Amino acid sequence: MSTDPRQDWKHWRERRAKTVRAPYGPLSLTGTHWLSDYPEGRVPGVPGRWAAVGDEVLLTASPQDGITVDGEPAAGGVRLIADGGPVPESRVAAAGRRLVVLRREGLWAVRVFDPRSPARRAFAGLEVTPYDAKWVLAGRFRPYAEGRTTVRVENADGRERGLGLAGEIAFEIDGAEHTLQAPVEDDGSLWAVFADATGGAGSYPFRFLRPPAPAADATVAVDFNRAMLPPCAFADHFICPFPPPGNTLTVPVAAGERNRIDR
C-alpha cells in the first residue's frame, strides 16, 4: 500500500471494477432457487434433480444433464454442502454456468451464475463519486458486551432473516456523532449495511461499507469513499439484507459508489 490515500483508492477502484465485471461476478447471477419451492426436485432451467437431505443437498444427474462435479462428468447421486469459496471454484458446473449451493437459516438453494447473463451484457460501468478526503473519518468500534446480537431484517427478496451484529462503529460527521451496527468477519474486518439521505435520490437505496479490523485501541478508519453497491444492485436474485434499525444516517453521504450504469 502506498502512502498516497488517493492512489490507494484508485487501485482499489480498479480491483473493484474488475471484480464486478468478472465472468462469474455479481452481474452473472441469473437465479437463486430455493429447493423447498421445488419438492419434486426439478428446478426450472437447472439440469439434474436437487433435494435437501438434512445437512446436505443430494444432486442426482444423468449423462444427458451435462453436469460436471469437481471437473468430472456427473452420473448418479452426489452429496453436496454449501459452497464457501469464490464462484469460479464451486464444485458444480453445466454448459459454462456455475451452480452454487447456498444455505440460509436451514434452507437450501442453488444459484446459477452465467457469464452470458443479460445484466452482464448491459453493464456499462459504475457511477462513482470522486475521492474526497473529508469522507475518511476516524472511527471507534464498540463491541457489544454480550458479544453478538441477532436482529431480524428484511432482505432484498422480500423475506426476513437474522443478521448477526457484534458491535457499533462510532464516528463524527460535521461534529455530530453517528453510529453503524456491524458484524465482524472471520478476518476481524467489519461490515456495515447502511442507508443515508442520498438513498433513492442520487444513490442506490442502501450500500455496504467494509472497514478494516479495528486496531488494538479499537480505533478504525471509516472511509465512505469505499462505500459499495450491494450485490442486489447488480442482479435481482441476490438476497442482500436491508440496513438494520439505526443504520440509516440522517445526513447525505455523497461518496463512494452511487449507481449502476447500463447501456
Secondary structure as GFF3:
##gff-version 3
##sequence-region A 1 263
A	DSSP	alpha_helix	5	21	.	.	.	ID=ss1
A	DSSP	three_ten_helix	26	28	.	.	.	ID=ss2
A	DSSP	beta_strand	29	34	.	.	.	ID=ss3
A	DSSP	three_ten_helix	35	37	.	.	.	ID=ss4
A	DSSP	beta_strand	49	53	.	.	.	ID=ss5
A	DSSP	beta_strand	56	61	.	.	.	ID=ss6
A	DSSP	three_ten_helix	63	65	.	.	.	ID=ss7
A	DSSP	beta_strand	67	69	.	.	.	ID=ss8
A	DSSP	beta_strand	72	73	.	.	.	ID=ss9
A	DSSP	beta_strand	76	80	.	.	.	ID=ss10
A	DSSP	three_ten_helix	87	89	.	.	.	ID=ss11
A	DSSP	beta_strand	92	94	.	.	.	ID=ss12
A	DSSP	beta_strand	97	104	.	.	.	ID=ss13
A	DSSP	beta_strand	107	113	.	.	.	ID=ss14
A	DSSP	alpha_helix	118	122	.	.	.	ID=ss15
A	DSSP	beta_strand	123	128	.	.	.	ID=ss16
A	DSSP	three_ten_helix	133	135	.	.	.	ID=ss17
A	DSSP	beta_strand	136	143	.	.	.	ID=ss18
A	DSSP	beta_strand	149	154	.	.	.	ID=ss19
A	DSSP	beta_strand	160	165	.	.	.	ID=ss20
A	DSSP	beta_strand	167	173	.	.	.	ID=ss21
A	DSSP	beta_strand	176	182	.	.	.	ID=ss22
A	DSSP	beta_strand	192	194	.	.	.	ID=ss23
A	DSSP	beta_strand	207	209	.	.	.	ID=ss24
A	DSSP	beta_strand	219	223	.	.	.	ID=ss25
A	DSSP	three_ten_helix	224	226	.	.	.	ID=ss26
A	DSSP	three_ten_helix	231	233	.	.	.	ID=ss27
A	DSSP	beta_strand	257	262	.	.	.	ID=ss28
###
